[in-house]
Amino acid sequence: MSRFFDLVSKPAREMGTTNFPFVVRQPVEHRAVIKLDSNENPFGPSPLALDAMRSALASSSLYPDDDCTQLRLKLAEHHGLPPEQVLVTAGSTGMLSLLCQTLLAPGLNAVTSERSFIVYPMAVHAAGARLREVPMRDDCFDLRAILASIDANTRIVFVANPNNPTGTMVEAEQVEQFLARVPQHVVVVLDEAYYEFALYFASLRRMNYSRSLDYLRQGASAVVLRTFSKAHGLAGLRVGYGLGPAELLGYCARMRNTYSVPSLAQAAAMAALDDAGHIRRVVENNAVQARFLGRELELLGYRVTQTSANFLCCDVNEDAEVLANELREQGVAVRPLGHWGAPNCIRATVGTPEQNQIFLEAMRGPRNSQPRPRLVGSD
């Protein structure tokens, strides 16, 4: 028995290290690694956001506005909602944690899909509750099966739309039908971290992506998550937000850490909202390059799931952990998906044209001339 085993909480004992897939790796010597493993924006922040951060540096000796008042007001105006329905947090993961702390407890549960955002089980288990993961259907959320898994002890349903790591999207009509059938004691979390990318893909494909804000205006028991980490390129600043019923967000606000969103992050986020041109360049490059990468990977014999986000999920029909290690030796980092229950899949961020070429060259390289270890049952 270890020294602290009897001292730590039951959730801390039971979560285990397997719930956290990020491993410390030794850097590849003498070579910069192209990071295609964390769905970051390869173009970085808006120049307006960089200027705003430089201006905010002078007041770094002061604590930030704990309520993020200016950013909250700007987001409320941007989305056409009252400020009471906006809560700014340390990334959208901060909002996830607050929701779980506020709504869950031992004996209660949350429901989501298998192969979804890795933070859901961490946040649920930290609150002492259980997470039910429903099998996917065609790499997508099976909303009917999720409805069937809800019981009297369910308090949260997580719908990642688009989903990470598959990149798949649920159309607006399906979400509406789902919300109409969810019991009143359940809060649906519509996780739209990749909103800007999905909206652009949907317009190209003539699909209806999201009407989530309409649901809020109609009084739905739902919380919409958005973030500045993806399309806005501010992942290192950790700023996101939730949009939802004012009463529920008020309870969540009581649970938050003091001064959790730094002044620089607030300033950068406000400026980023004003740079529509930057977002347009980011989503346009992403759509073009995602199509290019998908086509080239399929020509190499891999199965690629159609994405609505800024990454591709690729079935490489071999041990993805081995492949990811080999790619890293060649200077390219991708995410193997064994922790998601998909040991023969990788997730690769859509990068710049130059980065994507290097990634493809690594996938086409000398490694393809050698026999590859196959997973049992992968044929």
Helices and strands as residue ranges (DSSP letters): H 10-15, G 17-19, E 34-35, H 47-56, G 57-59, H 69-79, G 83-85, E 86-89, H 91-103, E 109-113, H 119-126, E 130-134, H 143-149, E 154-160, H 172-181, E 187-191, H 195-205, H 212-217, E 222-227, G 235-237, E 240-243, H 246-255, H 263-273, H 276-299, E 303-304, E 311-315, H 320-329, E 332-333, E 335-336, G 338-340, E 345-349, H 353-364, G 366-369
